[in-house]
Amino acid sequence: DTGVSQNPRHKITKRGQNVTFRCDPISEHNRLYWYRQTLGQGPEFLTYFQNEAQLEKSRLLSDRFSAERPKGSFSTLEIQRTEQGDSAMYLCASTPRNMNTEAFFGQGTRLTVV
Amino acid sequence: SQQGEEDPQALSIQEGENATMNCSYKTSINNLQWYRQNSGRGLVHLILIRSNEREKHSGRLRVTLDTSKKSSSLLITASRAADTASYFCATDQGGIKAAGNKLTFGGGTRVLVKP
């Protein structure tokens, strides 16, 4: 297993367009998380899946954001009608279903909205 | 919102020196973790310390945790140029059915190790 994989690595889009990111977690991990990180800040939690169930969403996840994990494996994060304020690094992480476990992060998708 | 603060925000040292950074947090935790991030890359896990532990070592890293003060420190000994990165503390509050292992991060300390 090569770890958590995210695609694309970079995305430049025009304001108002829709974008979709993909995350492939470590195969035996049933928990998957999305975070957003703006320049100079720490990552902020967006949403969390256990298998295919989306169990928690942050207030940061506006109505323009939707995340899915249809078969409990890979996940997608879609942003509709992008705004310049959506420019950030979007990080995906996965963990096994254990207490006291580290999170394994992907390399992130850097979104730039112009 | 960020769980807490990291101090200092930036640190510049010479190779071979020790680097110490501190993290404060606000709520009770299950564990506290430290991560490293090289510019524009993902986060790499360094060390996890549970709420009932006070000190932990891993190679050149030493982490302390004081739950009464809600604070932690990360010490990197004998620093190398390759240690140049941003370092983040993150807390796992645990215990809540829907929270999983959700992490709440501090703002990070940017460390520059000069050769």
Contacts between the chains, C-beta under 8 A, distances in Angstrom:
chain1	res1	chain2	res2	distance
A	4	B	42	7.8
A	31	B	100	4.9
A	31	B	101	6.4
A	33	B	100	7.2
A	33	B	101	7.8
A	33	B	102	6.5
A	33	B	103	7.7
A	35	B	103	7.9
A	40	B	107	7.8
A	40	B	108	7.9
A	41	B	2	7.6
A	41	B	107	6.0
A	41	B	108	7.5
A	42	B	2	6.0
A	42	B	88	5.1
A	42	B	90	7.7
A	42	B	105	3.4
A	42	B	106	5.4
A	42	B	107	5.2
A	42	B	108	5.2
A	43	B	43	7.2
A	43	B	88	7.5
A	43	B	103	7.6
A	43	B	105	5.1
A	44	B	1	7.6
A	44	B	2	7.5
A	44	B	105	7.2
A	45	B	102	5.4
A	45	B	103	7.0
A	45	B	104	6.8
A	48	B	98	7.4
A	48	B	99	7.4
A	48	B	100	5.0
A	48	B	102	5.6
A	50	B	100	6.1
A	55	B	97	7.9
A	55	B	98	4.3
A	55	B	100	6.8
A	56	B	98	4.7
A	56	B	99	6.5
A	56	B	100	7.4
A	56	B	102	6.8
A	89	B	40	7.7
A	91	B	42	6.3
A	91	B	43	7.0
A	93	B	43	7.9
A	93	B	103	7.9
A	95	B	100	7.0
A	95	B	101	4.7
A	98	B	101	8.0
A	99	B	30	6.7
A	99	B	94	6.3
A	99	B	101	7.9
A	100	B	30	6.7
A	100	B	31	5.2
A	100	B	48	6.5
A	100	B	50	5.7
A	100	B	92	7.6
A	100	B	94	7.9
A	101	B	48	7.7
A	101	B	101	5.9
A	102	B	33	6.3
A	102	B	45	4.1
A	102	B	48	5.6
A	103	B	33	7.6
A	103	B	43	7.8
A	103	B	45	6.8
A	103	B	101	6.4
A	103	B	103	6.1
A	104	B	45	7.3
A	105	B	35	7.7
A	105	B	42	4.3
A	105	B	43	4.4
A	105	B	44	7.5
A	105	B	45	7.9
A	106	B	42	5.5
A	107	B	41	5.9
A	107	B	42	4.4
A	108	B	41	7.2
A	108	B	42	5.2
A	110	B	40	7.1
